[in-house]
Amino acid sequence: MIHTMHTPEQFDAIRPFEPSELPVVYDRLLADKGFQQVVAALYPGIPLEHIGAKMHQCTTNLEFQKAFCYSFLEQLLAKASLGCDIDISAIDISARHTFVSNHRDIVLDSALLDKLLVDVGSETTCEIAIGDNLLSLPWVRDLVRVNKSFIVERGLPPRQMLLASRRLAEYMHYAISEKHENIWIAQREGRAKDSDDRTQPAILKMMAMGGEGTPAERLAQLHIVPLAISYEYDPCDYLKARELQQRRDNPQFQKAKGEDVNSMRTGIMGFKGHIHYDCAPCIDSYLLSVADTPKSEFFDLVAAHIDREIHRRYRLFPNNLVALDLLEGDSHANGYSAKEKATFERYIEGQLAKIDLEHPDTDFLRRSLLTMYANPALNHFKVL
């Protein structure tokens, strides 16, 4: 179903571009030096006019995704992964859902979900929640809104933050109920540096600012599906470990300008091994079963339910079990071979060597890297 309705203008500053706006945005992108550089790197030897003509043939955001993003992701997975698959058997893909997932990769978590939805025959992809901290370049902000992203405003004064959160929630409800789109949103702001994935109740409170009725009814109107994402290797693991030491050594530590962009590039281009997506059943019936919970406990309870559903569905790789055993002493040795253990230990030493700090605390950094791989296994076994 092609979305032709006009979105209420209260959402203009945050919503994806409408099909009628795309031609002007395409021209703005094609005229931007930063965008031109990226296109030249992605499509060496192809004239910009050809790219522009192909963009202008895309009359909807979904057509743009299929024409450009899908083929880019296919080529990327061929180079930087050992394959990517999804288990979507627990949900009805003809219905619309809000996918709430653990957050491994700034760009790819949602992008790969879009590709996988196309692969399983869904008639649409997802609208993607993206923090404005990642959108400092005007052409990037344009491109993500062509690519069906809506903007999460961060760092506002408290009163404005409340209004922005309400508008965001109302937009999400509108996207599901009126536009008949899926939504993807991370379970927390920013990635879990140690892969101990927990849903922030604040995200659920924000979502319940839109819709009608009790908090349970409002969340049920979004048809939330917990989604577990498992990467065999996290290309940003050494960057996360470095940041963990920087924060430990200096509680006032602030990331340098451009570090998020570096993380995005490393995450997209780096080797990920196997990637698995796994959808839990939609939580609507669970929400209605706990609807009478006092409001003070309700959001914590729902967050814990989403966490269990995600932890249960992690795909564990030999890496995860090796890391857990290296931290806690061997107890899962039947889950991997001596060769797999040696390969992973070599990998960890290689990642440690990439960390450029003046005074690297190697023991701390090694433990941080191992913890990132061990935590999914720890959480998975706790639920089981």
N, C-alpha and C positions, 0 to 999 in steps of 0.2 A: 504494500500500500504506500503510494507516494504521498508525502505530507505536503498538502497545498494550503492548509489553513494558515492564517496569519497569527503569530504568537502575540499575546498582549504586550504592550510596549514597556510595562514595568520590568520585563525580563531582558530588554534590549542590550543592556551592558554586559550580560553574562551568558546569554544563550548562544548555541551554534548559529552560524549564518543560515538564513533561509535560502532556498533555491533561487529566488529572484535576485538575491544580493551577490550571488557567486561571480557573475561576469566581472563586476567592478573589483571584487576582491582578487580574482585571478590577475587582472591587469596590475593591481597594486603590488602583488607578489612578484610578478614577472619584471617589474621595474626596480625591484629592491636588490642592491648589490649583494647583501648577505644571502638572500634566497638564490640569486644567480650562482653564487659560489657553491652552494650545496647541490644544486641541480647539475652543475658542471662535474662535481665529484661523483654524483650518483649515475649520471648518464654521459660518460666521457664521449666526445666526438659527435654528440647529437645536438644540432643547433637549437638554441633557446626557442626559436619560432615554432619548431616542431612540437616541443613540450607544451608551449602556449596553446597551439592549435588543439592538442589532445586534451588539455585542461578545459578549454572552452566547449569541447564536445560533451563534457560531463555536466548535465543539467541539474543533478541532485548531488547531495553530499555522499550518498551511498554509491552512486556511479563513480564519483571521484575516488572513494575508498577502493572500489573494485578495480579501477583503472590503474591507480598508482600504488596504494598502500599494500594491496594484496600481493602483487608481483614482487614488491620490495621485500616483504616479509618471507615470501617463498624462497627467494634467493638468499636472504639472510640466514634462514634456518638451514639451508643446504650447506652453508659455509661455517656457521657458528654454533651448530647444534647436532645432536645425533637423532633428531626427530622430536616432534611435539604432538601430543594427542590429548583428547578430552573424553571424559566419561560424563555424558549428559543424560544418562538413562533415568535419573531421579526426577527430571522435570519435563514439562510439556513445552517444547520450543515454539509452539504456535501461540502461546500466551506470552505476556510481557513481564519481565522481572527486573528487580534491582539486585545485581550481583555485588555482594560485599565480600571482598577477598583480602587475604594476607597480601602484603606489599613487598615484592622482591625487587622489581625493576621499575624505575621511574616511568619509562615509556612503554616497555614491552608487555607489562602485565595486562593492560587493557587492549593494546594493539593485537596481541596474539589471540585474545578472547574474540575480538572481531573476526579475525581470520578463521578461527575454529568454528564460529557460528555460521559463517558462510559455508564452510566445508560440510557441516551436518545438515545443511538445507534450510537454515532459518531465513525468513524473508527479509530480515533486517539485522543490523549489527547493534552496537550500544552507543548511547550518549555517555561521554566520559567526563567525570569530575576531575578537574586539574587545578592545582593551586596557582595563584597568580605570581607566587615567588619564582616560578619557572618560566615566566612569560615576560621577562624584562625587554626582550627584543620585539619590536612591533611586528616584524614579519613572522616570528614564531607564534605570536598571539593570533595573527590572521590565519596561519596554517592550521593550528589546532582547532580553530572554530570552523574552518572548512571541513575538518576531519571529525565533526560531530562532538567536539568537546564543549562543556560549559564551565564557567570560571568560578572557582572557590576563592573569595576574597579573604586575604589574611592580613594580620598586623594592623587592624583598624582600632580606633578608640572604642571602649566598651559599648557605648550607646549605638554607634554606627555598626559595630560588630553584630549586635543583636538584630538590627534591621537587615543586615546583609545575610545573616543566618536564616531569618524568616523568609526572605526572598528566595534564597537558595532552595529551602525546603519546598516552598510553594512551586518553584519551577520543576523540581523533581516529580512532584505529584502531577503537575500539568503534563510533563513529558510522558509519564506512564499512562495516565487516564485519557488525555486528549490527543496526544501525538501518536500514541501506541508504539512508543520506542522502549527498548531496554535501556538500563542505566548500569554503568560500572562505577563503583566508588571503593576506595581503599578503606580497610577497617580502622585505620588510624591516620593521623597527619604525619607524613614522613615515613620512611621505611624503618622497620625494626632493625637496629644495627646488629643485634645479637640473634636475630631470627626467632626470638621468643614472641610469637605472634599473638597479640591480644587486641580485641576490639575495644575502642574507646567508647564508653557509654555516652560521651559528649556528641559523638557522631550520630548516635541513635536519637538523642534528645533533639539535635538539630532537625533530623528527618521528621520527627513528630511535631515540628512547628507548622507543617503544612497538612492539608487534608481536613477531615471532619471527624468529630466523635472523641472517644477516649484515646489515650496514647496507644493502646493495643490496636484499636481500630485504625488509627492513622498509619501506624507502621504496616498493618496488614494491607492497607490500600497500595503500598509500594511493592508487595509480593517479593519479599526479600529472600534471596537464595545465597546461603554461605558457599563460597567457592575457595577450594584449596589449590594453591599453585605450588608445584614442587620443581625446583631446578636442581639438576645434579651438581653443577658448579655455578657459583655466583661470581661473575667476573669482577664485581665491585668489592669482593670480600676484603682485599688488602687495603682499599681506600677506607672502608668502614672501620677496620682495625686501627688504621692510622688515626682516624678521627676519634676513636675511643681513647687512645693514649693522649691525644691533644686535649680532650675534655677532662681527662683524669688529671693531667699536669697543670691545666689552667681552666678553672671553673668558668672563667669569663670568655673562653674561646669562642670566636665567631669564624665561620667558614669564609674564606677569601672569595672575592667576586670571581665568578666563572667556575667555581668548584662544582656547582650543580651541573653545569654544562659538561664539564669533564666526566662527571659520574654518568650522565646520560649517554655520552659517547662510548665510555668504557662498557657500560651495561649493554648497549645495543650491539657493539662490534665484538665484544669478548666471547670466548668459548663457554657454552652453557651445558654441554653434554645433553642428557635427556631432559625433556620438559614435559610435565604432566599436569593437566587441569582436571579437577574433579568436583562436580556440582552436588551439593547436598539437596535434599527435598526442600521446597519452599516452606518457610516457617509460619505461614498464615495460621494453620491450625494450632501450632504451639503457642502463638501469641494470644489466641483467643482462650486457650486453656489457662494462661496465667494473667488474664485481663484484670482479675480482682486483686492482684498484688498491689500493696501500697506503692504510691508513685516514687517514694524514696528508695525502694528496692527494685522497682520494675526494670529500669534500664540496665542495672548491673546484672540482673537475672538473664535478660535477653542477650546481653553481650557475652555472658558465660556460655549460654546455649550455642551462640554462633561460633565461639571459640572451640567448643567440643566438636561441633560438626566439621569445622575446618581441620582440627588436629586429627580426627579420626580418618580423614580422607587424604592425608599426606601420602605420597608415594615415597617410601624410604629407599635410598640407594646405598650400596656398600659404603660410600663416603660417610653417610650419617652414622652408621653403626661403628665404623672404624674410629670416627671422632669421639663418639660416646665412650668407647672402650679405652682410648688413649687418655681421656680425662678421668675415667672412673675405674680403670682396671678391667681386664677382659671379661666380658660375660656374653657377648653376642658373636663370638668368633665363628659360630656355625653359619653366620649370615654373609661372610665374605671369605675370599681366599687369601693366602699369604701374598700372592702377586697383587691383588687389589689393595691390600693394606700398604704394601711397599709403594705402589703407584700414588696413592693418596698422600703418604708421608712426603714423597718427593715433590708432589704438587704444593703442599703447604710450605716446604722450604723455599720453593721457587717464588711463591707469593710473598713470603717474608722478605726475600731479597729485593722486591720491588718497592718496599716502603722506605721513602726518603725522609727520615727524621734526623735532626741533629744528634739526639740522644735516644736511639731506639731501645726500648725495654723489651728485648727479644722474648723473654719468658712471658711477659704480659701479652705481647702481640700474638705469640703462638697460641696461648690459651684463648685469646679473643677469637682467633680464626677457628680453632677447634670447636669453641662454644657455638659459633654460628651454624656449624654443620651438625653438632650434637643436639641442639635444642629441638628441632623438629622431631627427632627420634624420641627424646625425653617426653615431649608433649603427647606424641602419638601413643606411647606405651602407657602413659598415665590414664588416657581416656579408655584404652582397651582393658 
